[in-house]
């Protein structure tokens, strides 16, 4: 339950909780052209805007998972059918301090995420552990939508640089032609797609884990069982602290390794190479179709190899096969 204090009250650590100040909204967050000021209220507008993007259907499942998580996280602030008064200022504050929170959580040891948030200087809001954990999940889910949604949005903006008036007409009168132009821009920026997909998956994965923790915190908050000195709520909080501690230790260890993780680098390089091969191959194939000239598998491989950026001929052939561009039909 979120409490709106009318006078300073003491927290468990003796630090006064000041009255909740009216939120002025998030300062800088724009997703798919929508200016987001409140994570609780504005994400429906963001979802509608993203559904209008040309490539939305291809990423429908990605966004469905993200918005489902956002809705689940937001529901932690519902009280008697409406959102708690402090929902907006708390979610705004956590969003603004998300990088600091992430840094502190990475080295927090046995401290839980809610305690990391609650003990930040200047954080004067009262909220339950489950609400704070769910809020951070909400922030991570929103960031995931921002990364993927803005990548799709920027593809269309770049396409409009050709001729805004003509593109708007195509968008309304000839969606297939408009989509083809957006796809062309997509292939030209294949490297940015890889980064957007990877970052989206990373953020959504973290958001799901954090929301799972929020669910456990809520279960702990609803437990009030005392039997021969056994405190179920205390035990569950202890288990959660240990889980957060293990997660923090793992994140700290991985952060220390940095880019030295060969598996991560190899996977990223492979995806980047494959995207470049796909874009280059489709450009060659398209050119031959326009010229009405034939193209063999061997010739396509040789042309790509001659570009001196895609690796060995065997590597090129392997990627073409995976991409469905070999054998040529």
Secondary structure, DSSP 4 states (H G I P E B T S, - for coil): -----SS-EE-TTSPEEPPPPPP---SS-EETTEE-S-TTTSHHHHHHHHHTSTTGGGGHHHHHHHHHHHHHHHGGGEETTEE-TTHHHHHHHHHHTHHHHHHHHHT-TT--HHHHHHTSTT------HHHHHHHHHHHHHHHHHHHHHHHHHHHHHHHHTT-HHHHHHHHHH-HHHHHHHHHHHHHHTHHHHHHHHHHHHHHHHHHHHHHHHHHHHHHHHH---EETTEEHHHHHHHHHHHHHHHHHHHHHHHHHHGGG-HHHHHHHHHHHHHHHHHHHHHHHHHHHHHHT----HHHHHHHHHTTTSS--HHHHHHHHHHTT-SS--
